[in-house]
Amino acid sequence: MSDFDRNAATAQYGRRLSPAEAAVVDQGLRAYMLRIYNYMVLGLAITGLAALGIYMLSVTGDAALAAKPLTRVSGGYLTQFGFTLFRTPLVYAVIFMPLAAVFFLSYRINSMRPATAQITFWIYAALVGISLGSIFLVYTHTSIVRVFFITAASFGALSLWGYTTQRDLTGMGSFLVMGLFGIIIASLVNIFLGSSMLQWVISVVGVLVFAGLTAYDTQRLKNEYIYGAMEGDVMERSAIMGALSLYLDFLNLFTMLLQLMGQREE
C-alpha cells in the first residue's frame, strides 16, 4: 500500500500523473479507503449489537421481573437494570460518556499505537450503542430497520459521489461545519423549549448537513491519502480517524432520518 513513488502522491493539485503513477496511486488509494470502510462498518456493527443488547437487558415481558414501581415501555416493562440506566441520573453518564471518548480519541490519536487507537474506537462504538439503546423504547422496530436501510443506501450513494466527483468540495466544508454548529446550538436550546417544530427543522437541516459531510469527508480522505505522503503507523491512525469521521456521518444521518421518518410506539 505504500511501496510507490510518493513524489506522485505529494504533487500539487492539478498536476497530471503518468499512467503508471496513476495506476499505482489508485491501487494504494482503493486499499486505503477499503480499510477505512471496514473499520467504519465494524464500528457500526458493534454499536448496533450494543444497542440491541442493552434494550434486551432493559425490557421484560414478565411483571414479576420488572422494576418497582412498574414502568411500562414498548415490549413490556423496564427491568431494574433498564430503570437504573434510563430513569435515573445515570442517564446523563450514558449520554456524555461517548462524547468524552471521542474527544479523547481525537486529541490523543497521534500519540497512540494503532492497536490502542483501534481498541479506543471499538470502546467508543460500544458506548454509543449503549446510549442508543433507548431508541428501541421510542420507535417501532420495523421503522428503525427501515430507516437504517434508507440511511445505508443514501450514505453509499453520497460517499460514492464524493469519491468519484471531479468537483472540488473543499469550499462546501466550511458551510457544512457552520451548519453543524448551528444544529448543536439549536438542539441545546430546544432542550429547554421542547418545540416539536424546531425539532423538525433541526432534523431536516441535519439530514442536509450530514448528507453533505458524507460526500465532503469521503473526498477529503481521498485527497489526504493522495497528497499526504502517509506511511506505516501514520497511515493506520489516519484510517482509524477517517473511519470515525464517516461513522459519525452515518450515525447522525441515521438519527436525523429516524426523527423524521421513524414511527413512534403508541
N, C-alpha and C positions, 0 to 999 in steps of 0.2 A: 504494500500500500504506500510505502514511502521510498521505493527504490527507483525514482525517476528524477530527471533534471529539474531541480527546484527553481532554476532560472526561468523556466516556463511558467511555474506557478506564481512567482513573485513579480511577474511583469506587470506594468501599469495597465489599468483598464483600457481596452480598445486595441491592445497590441495583438496582431493576428499570429496565432500559433501555427507551426508547421503541422502537416497531417500526422507525423509521428509523435510530436509533442502532444497534440490534441488527443490522440488515441490513448496515450499513457495517462495523461491527466484525467481523462474521462473514466478510465478503468479504476484509478485510485479514488476518484470522487464517488463513483457508484458504490464502492465498498465502504467508504466513509459514511455516506448517507444511509446505507443499509444498516450499519452499526447503530446509528442514531435512532432509526425507526425500530430496530429490535429492542433497544433499551426502553424506548417510549412505550411500545406495546406491552413489554413485560411489566413496566411500572403500572400501566392501566389495568393489567390482569391482577396484580397484587392489590390495587385499590378496589377493584370490583369484588374480589374474594373477601377482602377485609370488611367491606361494607355489608355484604351478604351474611358473613359470619356474625357480625355484630347484631344485625337485625334478628337472626335466628336465636341468638342468645338473649335478646331483649324482649321477645314476644312468646307467649304461650297461649294455647287454647284451653288450658286447664286452670280454672279459677283457684283451685287449691294451691297451685304453684305460683300464683300471681302475687305481686307486691300488695301490701296492705297500706293504705286503702286501695281498693281495686281501681285500676286506671285502664279504661277501655281504649284500644287502638285498633288499627287495621290488622286483622288476623287474630284478634283475641284481646289479651291483656298484657300489660307490661310486667315482666318479671322483676324481681328485686334488683337484678343487675341492670335491666333497662331503665327502671325508675331512677336508680342512682346515677346512671350515665346521662339521661336526658331530662330529668325533672329536678335535679339538684344543682348547686353552684358548680359541680364538676363539669357541667356542660361547657362552661367558659374555657376550661383547660382543654377540652376536646376540640373546641373551635380554634384556640390560639396555638396549640402545640404544632400543627403543621406549618403555621406561619413562622414560628421560631426555627423549625427545622430547615425550611427553605432559605431563610436568611443565613443560617449557619453554613449551609452548603454553598451558597453563593459567595460568601465572604472568605471561606476557608478552602475553596476548591483548589486554588493554585498551590497550596502547601500540602495537600493531601496526596497520598499514594492513590493510583487509580482504583485499587481494590477497596480502599477505605471510602473513596468517593462513591463507588457503586453501592456499597452497603448503606451509606447515608441516604442515597437516593431511594433504595428499597424501603428503608425505615420511613422516610418521608411519605412514600406512596402508601404504605400501610396506615400511617397516621391520618392521611387524607381519607382513606377508606373508612376509618373509624368515625370520622366527623361526618361522612356522607351516609352513614348507616340510617340516619333519620329520614332520608328521602323515601324509604320503603314504608314509613309510617304515614307519609303525607300524600304520596301519589300511588295510583294503582300500578301493580307490577307490569301489566300489559303496556301501559303508556310509557313506563320507564324503558322497557325493552325497545318499543317503537322509536322513541326519541334517541336512544343510543344508536340504533342503526341509521337513522337520519343524520345524526352527527358524524358517524363514521364515514358515510358516503360523501357528505359535504366536506369534511376535513380532507379526505383523499383527493377530491377534485380540486380543492383550493391549493393544497400542497403541491399537487402535480403541476398546476398552473404556475405557481411561484417558482418551481424548479425549471420549467421549460420556457417561460416567457422571456422575450428579449427586452422587454420594458424594464427600466431601472426603477425599482420600488423604494429606493432609499428615501426619496423625498416624502413618501407616504408614511414612513415610520414615525416622524415627529408628530404628525397629526393623530396617528393611532395612539401614541403614548399619551398625548393630551387627552384624547377620548377616554383612555383607561383611567387616568387620574380623575376625570370628571365622573366616571362610573363609581369609583371608590368613594368620592366625596358625597355624591348623591345617595349612595347606599347607606352611608353613615347617617346622613340627615334623615333618611326615611325610616331608620330605626326608631326615631322619636316621633315622626309624623304618622307612620303607619298608613301611608296613602297607597291605595291599590293602583290608581292612575299613574303615580310617579314610579311605582314598581314596574308597571307595564312599559313605560318609556325607558327605564333603565335596562329592561330585558331586551327591548328592540335595539337600542343603541349598542348594548353589549354584544348581541349577535353580529352586528355590522363590524364592530371593533375587532372582535376575536376572529371573525372570518378574514378581515384584512391582515391581522397579525399572523395568521396561519401562512398566508402566501408570503408576506414580508419576511418572516423568520426563516422560512424554507430557503428563500433566495439569499438571505444573509448568511445562513450556514453554508450554502454552496459557495458563495464568494469568499468566506473566511477560509475554506479549505483551499481554494484555487490560489488565493493571494496571500495566505497566511504563513506559508512555509512551516507547517506543523509536522512534527515527527514524534515517535515514541510516546512517552507519558503525556506530553503536552497534547498530542492528538487524542489520546484516550480520554483525558479530562475534558477536552473540548467536545468530544462526542457525548459525554455524560451531560454537560451543560446544555448542549444542543437538544438532547432528548428531554431535558427538563423544560426547556422553552416550548417545545411542541406539545409535551404532556400538559402543560398549563393552558396552552391554547385550546387543546381538545377538551379538557375538563371544563374550562369556563364556557366554551361554546355549548357543551352539553347541558350545563346547569342553566344557562340563559334560555336555551330552547325548551328545556323542561318546564321552566316557569311560564313560558308562552304556550306550549302545546301539551304539557302534562295534564292528565285527568286526575283531579284530586279525589281522595277517598271520601265517601259520604259520611 
